[in-house]
Amino acid sequence: MDYKVLYRKYRPSDFSNVVGQDYTVKMLKNAIMNDKISHAYLFTGPRGTGKTSTAKIFAKTINCENLVNGEACGKCNSCLNFNSSADIIEIDAASNNGVDDIRELINNVKIAPSEGRYKIYIIDEVHMMTQNAFNALLLTLEEPPAHAIFIMATTNVESVPITILSRCQRFNFKKIALEDIKNRLAFVCQNEGIKITDEALSEVSYLAEGGLRDALSLIDQLSSDGTEITLDKILVNYGSISSVFINKMVEALENNDAMAIVEAIKELENNATDYKVFVKKLIAQLVQKAIKIKNDPYSQKLSYEQIKNLIFDLNDCLNKVNVYISPFVLIQLILLKYINKDELKNQERMPKNEINGESKNKESQVILEQNFGNEIKNSDIQTTTAETFSNDYEEEMIEYLNELKMVRINNCFVNAHKKYLTYFQNKFQEFATSDIKPEIKSLLIDAKIVLASPEIVVMAVSLESTVLLINRKILEIEKSLANILGENIKLIAVSEKDWNEMKEEYIKNLKNGIKYEIIDEDSLNELKPTEENALEEIAKDLFSEEKIEIID
């Protein structure tokens, strides 16, 4: 097979061709020119950013016999034979990660180089090594032979033991800038005679997410049929999305056009669009919109606070989507939350039967009008029942739910144990993926079980508004749990912020010998408001009790 894929063909062979890692290249060249070469290096960073290529260039330059301004000459015996040199040992830790492989390496490291000044070990994906392998390597890194240099590369530095990290010079490879990728792709396409539009270059650079190797692989695939690479070709084949579509989505948000958002999300799902690409592009556009609002707040339809909250919600969605819920459902719900926000907020404050148009308030108003004629004005009844009643009921309900939350969490602390926590976490996962109502499932998508006792389970969610929505429906959720899993337990939701504070207070109290005691939940019954009782009291205040008829 004569054809060589582009990312291999255009892999940099010297420091001058390394793209987007100027600081790292400068430091490595300075180390070579000043003869301050360390015995161990660790290159970390995302995939496709040049870690392994730079390691090879560094190894080649170290052993070069005729350096030119910190660059390998490419003409000496060491440079010409670099790829077949016995002094350059490349190891893939993903497949050679055992302790036996490392012991073999350690035994060979004592042998002096056959040609060059140094024997250089390039260990790729070093985080894949086992703990025993790391332990075997540790002593050699601590006291290496003068002729040995280790260059390790990893995309997951968190998995590398701190004992290894502390013995290496670490260089962080950053994602390559969009413009740098675009310029490199333009150079490659011109060299290869590949026709591509400027819009397509920009889109490929964006889709690569900072990795030049991925960008070159995309160009390789798109150019396989010999036709010009256009933006439409990329959108169709790679589930990407145009900036025009993103702008229309933002416009729909500004115009409170719910149907436009629903149709757009449906189109994305039908076209198998990559939802992550869509969300990232939408966030980028919203950031630009937020900047415009800060510059001229009166020229924009959306507020800065709305856009900020929407960006946080979308970013949260990227982190919390799981295999059981369609990501497009979550994205649609998030976007619709910001449609007619003020109007929806007012509806949430009204009693449920008022929203459905079947309010007992209206029925009671008819009875009152029939019995008393002009003794009371319509506007007075509406003010009393629709505003005063709604506001009072809402405030009382929030107060009751807050008290209920504190009591249940307190009581859960009394008999909490890790075995209950593990048990209910597993049960809750089963429950959340069962055939429950969609509205309940959407409420619980963000919930995590954080505390459990034999009788009570505490859930934590990120948003305070979701806490109130869950606790309003807590009886319905408990019944669903009992029906589906046969678990008769009490539930309560709390925000992650409040939970962290409560947990710290609990730990502090334990250390101080303060014990939690059960609080009788029935003591809260007098705080619990009911829509029917509240309406009765209003009517009794206006008229004598015998003149009132309540219609069920």
N, C-alpha and C positions, 0 to 999 in steps of 0.2 A: 504493500500500500504506500504509494508515493505522497499522497496528500497529507499535509500536516495541519492540524487545527490551529486556528489563529492565536489562541492564548499560549500555545507552545511555540509557535513560530515567532511571536513578538514578545516572548519572555525576555526581560532585560538581561544583558550580558555584562553590563558595567554600571557604575553608580550614576552616570549621566542619564541613563535611560529609566531609572527608577522614578515612577510617577507619584507625586503627592506626599512623599515622605522626606522633605527637604531637611528637617532638623536631624532626623536619625542618620541620614546619609552624611551630613556635615560632621556629626560627632564621631562616626565610624572612620571617616577619612582623617580627621584630626588625630584620632588614636593611632592610626597607622603611620602617619607622617611624623608624629612625635614619639613613636616607638613606645606607646603606653597601652599595649594590648593586654587585656585581661585574660584569665584562664577560662572564664565561663560567661556566656551571654544568654539572655532570655528575650526572645522577640514575641510580643503578645499583640493581639488585635483581631479584628474581624477577618473572615475568610476573603481571599482574593485581593488583599491589600499589599502583597509583596514580601511577606515574611520569609518564606523559603527561598525566593529568588534573591533577596538581599543577603541571606545567609550564605548562599553559594558565591555571590559576588564578593562578599567579605572574605570568605575562605580563599578564593582565587587570588584576591589582591594581597592577602597576608603573605602568601608564598611566592608572589611575583618577584623575579630577579631584577627587574628594571622599572621600578615605580616611576610614574609621571604625575606629580601633583596629587598623590593619594589614589591614583587610578592604576589598575593593572595595564601593563603594556600590550598584552595580547600577542606578543611575538616570541617571548622567551620559552624555554623548554617546559617550564612549569605551567605557563598559561596554555600552551598548545596541547599539553597532555592532561589538562585539568580533569576532563570527564572520565578518564581512565586511570587517574592517579591512585596508587595504593595508599597515599597519605590522606585522602579525603574519603571518609567513611560516612555514608548516609544511612540513617536508620529510621524506619517508620515505626514509631512506638505503638501505633494502633494494632500492628500485627506482630511486633517483637517487644511485648510489654512485660514479659515474665522475668523473674529473678535470674533464671538461668541465662537468658539472653544478655542481661546486664553484667553478669559475672564473666561471661565470655569476653565482653567488651573491656572490662576492667583488667583481665589478664593480658589482653592485647595492647592496652594503652601504655604499658611499660616499655614496649618495643619502640626503639627510636625510629623516626621517619626515614624512609628509604631514599627520598630525593630532596624534598623541600625542607624548610626550616622547622615547620610544625606539622604535627599529625592532628588533623581537625575532624571532630565528630559533629555531624549535623543530625540532631534528633528532632524529627518532625512529630507534631501532635504529642508532645511529651506528657500532657495531662492524662493520656491513656495508660501510662505505666501503673503497675500495681504498687501498693504500699511497700511490699517487700523489695520490689525493684528499686524504688526511690531510696530505701534504706541502704541498699547495696551500693547505689551510686553516690551516696552522701559523703562517704569517707574519701573517695577519689576526688570529688569536687573540693573538699576541704584541703587536701594535700596532693594536688595533681603533679605529675612530672612536668618539668619545665618546657617540654616540647609538645605538650598536649593542650588543645583548646576545644572547649565544648560550646556549640551554638545550638540552643534549643528553641523551638517554635511551638506556639500553642494558641488556639482560639478560646481556650477556657482556663485562664490563669487562676481562677478561684479553686480549681482542683489540684493545683500544684502546691505541695507542702511548703510551709513558711521556711522550713529549714533549707530547702532547695533555693527558694527565692532570695534568701538573705546571702547566698554565696554567689549570686549572679549579678552582672550589670544588666539592668532591665531597660528595654526600649519598647515603648508603646506605639504600635502602628495604628494610625487613625484611619477612619473611612476617607477615601479619596474624594476630593471636592468635585461637585458636579461639572464644573467648567473644565477641570483637569481631565476628567474622563472623556468629556465631549471632544476636547482637542486631540486627545490620543486616538479616539475612534475615527475622527476625521482624517488623521494622518494614515491610519491603517487602511481605511476605505479607499483613500486616494492611491496608496501603494498597490492595493489589490484590484483596483479598477471596479470597486463596488459602488453602484449608484445609490445614493441615500439623500433624502431631503433633510433640511436643517431641523425641522420639527421632529422628524424621526430620530435624529441624533440626540436631541434633547430628551426624548421619551425613553430611549434605550439607556441613556446615562442615568435617568431617574430610576428606572426599574432595577438597575444594577445595585442600588442602595450602597454606594461607596466601594463596590468591589470591581476592579478593572477586569479580572478574569471572567466574572459573570457577564459583564458588558460585551467582551469579545466573543463569548460563547453565544450570546443572543445574536450578534451580527453574523456569526457563522451560520446559525440556523436560518435566519431571515434571508440570507443571500444565496441559499442553496438552490433556488429555482432560477437564478440569474436575472430576475426582474428587479426593478427599482424598489428600494425599501421606503415605504411611505408610512405616515402616521396611522392611516386606516388599517394598513396591513398589520401593524403592531397591536392595535386595539382589538382586532378580530382574533388574532392568534394567541395573545398572551393575557387576556382578561384585564387589560388596562383600561383607562378611562380618560377621555379628553378634558381639557381645561374648560371647553365650552359647556360640557355637561355639568361640571362642578359649579360653574358660574350660574347656571340655571337652577341648580339646587339651592344655592345661597339666595338667589332671587325669590324662589318659592318660600323660603323661610322669612324673608323680608316682607313678602306680600301675604303671609299667613295662609298660603295655598296648600291645604292638607292633601287634597286629591293629587296635586302635582307631585308631591313627595311620595305618596303611596305608589303612583304609577312609575315614578323614576326608580324606586327601590325594586319594584317588580321587574322592570326592564333589566336592572343590574343582575338580579338573580337568574332571569331567563338566559342572559348572555354569559352566564358563568364567570362574571367579573370577580377578580380577586378583591374581596371585601377590605383587606388590609390596605391595598393600594388606594381604594376609594376613600377610606377613612383618613389615611395620611394626607392625601391630596386635599380633601375637604378641610382638614385641620389647618394645612398650610394656607389655604385661601381665607379661612376665618381669621387667622393671625393677621393677614394683610388688611382684612376688613377692620379688625380691632385697632390697628395702627391708624387707619383713616379716621376712625371715630375719635381717637384721642386728638388728632390734629384738628378735626372739625366735627364736633359731636352733634351739631344740629342738622347736618347734611345727610345723616344716615338713619334708616328706619329701625335698625336693631340697636340696642344699648350695649355699651362695653361690658356690663355685668352679665348680660344674657350670653354674649359670645364667649366670655371667659368660662362661664359655667358649662356651656355646650361643649367647648373644647375639652374640659376636664372629663365630662361624661363620655365623650367619644374615645378619649384616650383610655379611660377606665374600661370601656367595652373591649378594646383590643386585648387587654390583659385578662379579661374574665370570661371570654367566650369559651364554651366547652362543646364537646361533641354531641350533646343531646339537644341543643337549641340552635336553630338556624341563626347565624350572625346577622342576617339581613332583617330578621324579626326584631332583634335587639336594636339595631341601628334605626329602623323605622320608628320604634317606640320612643327612642331618645329624641329623634328629630321632631316627632309629633308633639312631644312634651313642650316644645318651644313655640307651638302654634297657638295663637290667641291665648297667651299665657295668663293675662289678667282676667279674661272672661272665664277660663277654666278654673282659676283660683276662686272666683266668686261662686261658681257652681259647687265646688268642693265644700264650701262653707254652708250650703243649703242642705236641709234634710233630704234624704234619698227620695222619699215619695213626692217632694216638691219638684225635683228634677224630672221625674217620670211623668209629670202632669196629672197625677192622681192624688194630689195632696188632701189629707184630711182637713187641712186648713181651709181649703176651698169649699169642701162639703159642709164644714161647720159654719162657714160664712153664709152659705145659702140658708141653713136652718135659722141662723140668727136674724137674717134679713126678713124671712117669712114671719117670724114671731114678733119682731120689734119695729119693722118698717124703717122710719127715718131716725130712730133713736141713736143710730150709730152710722157713721159715714164709711164708705168703702175704703177710702184712703187710710182711715184710722185702723180698720181691721187689718189691711195689708201691712201697714207699718208694724203693728203689734205682732202679727203672726209670721210674716216673712222676714222681718229684719231683727226685731228684738228677740223673738224666739230662736231664730237661727243662730244669732251671735251668742246668746246665753248658752244655748245647748252646746255649741261648738267649744266654748271656753270650759264648760263643765266637763265635757267629754275628754278634752285634752288633759285637764287637771286629774280626772279619774285614772286615765291611762298612765300618766306619769307616776301616780301613787302605786298603781298596780305593778308597774315595772320595777319600782324600788323594792316593793314587798316580795315579789317573786324572786328577784335576784338575791335578796337577803336570805330567803328561805332555801334557795338552791345552794348557796354557800354553806349552809349548815351541814348538809349531807352529801356535798359534792365529792366525787371520786373519779380518778382517771379511767377506771374500768367502765363507768357509766358514760363518760365522755366518748371513749372509743366506740362503745356499743351504739350509742345514738348517732354518732357521726356516720357510721355505716348504714344505719336504718334511715337516716335523713337523706342520704344519697339515693337510696332505693326509693324513698317517697318522692323526692324531687323529680325523678325520672319516670314516675308511674303515671297512670291515666287520671290526672287531676285536672281541675278547671284551668284553662289557659291563664286567667287573670291571677290565680294563686301561684301558678308556676312562674309567671313573669315577676311576681313579687319576691319569690324565694330564690331567684337565680343568683343573687348576690349574697345570700345568707350563709353564714358559717356557724356551726355549733361550737361554742367556746366554753360552755360550762354545763354540767349535767349532774343531776341527782336521780334517785329512783322515781321521783314524782314530777320534777320540773326540768325543763331544758331551756337554755338561754341561747339565742341566736344573735350574732353581730352582723351588721350591714354597714356599708360605707357612708350612706346618705341619711341624714336625720329625717328627711321627708319620707323616705321609705320605711323608717321605723314606725312612724305614725300610721302609715297605710297598712302595714302588717298587723300592728296591734289592734287596729280597728276591726280587722277580720280574724282576730286570734281564735275566737270560738269556732268559726267555720273551718279554719285550718286544723284545729284540734280534732274536730269531728271527722274531717277527711283522713287525718292520720289514724284515727281509731278504726275507721271503716276499711282502709286499705291495708294497714299493717297490724291492726289489732292492738295498738299501743295507746292506752288511756293515760296521757300525761298532759301537764300544763306547759304551755309555751309562752315565751315573751321575747320581744326583739329589743335590741339596744344598739346605738351607734358605736362604731369601732372606737371613736374618740372617748365616749363615755365609758366604754368597757375597759379600755386601758387604764383610765383613772380609777375605776372601781377595783380592778385587779391589784393595782399598786396599793390602794388603801387596805384591801384585804390582806395582802402580804405584810404590810406594816402592822396591822392589828394582830396578826398571828404572832409576829415577833414580840409584840408588847403584851401578849397573853390575853388579848381581848377576844372573847368568843361571840359568835353570832348565835342568836336565838330565834326560834320560829315566831313569826308574827301571824296572827289570825287574819286570813285574807277576807273573811266575812265582815270584818270591821270596816271594810271599804264600801260595803253595799249602799250605805247612805249617801256616798259621794257619786254613785253611778246614776247619770241622768237618763231619762227615757223620753222619747218624743211625745208619746201619748200623755204622760203625766204632766209634762211641761205645758202642753196645750190646754189641758183641763184647768190647771191653776190660772192660766191667763183668762179663760172664760169665766171662772168663778170670781175673779177680781172685778169683771165687768158687769156680771149679772148674778142674780140669785141662783142658788144651786138647783132648785126645783125646775127652773126654766131651761135647763141645759139638756140637750139630747146628743149623745156621742154616737156617731155612726161608725161601725167597724168596717 
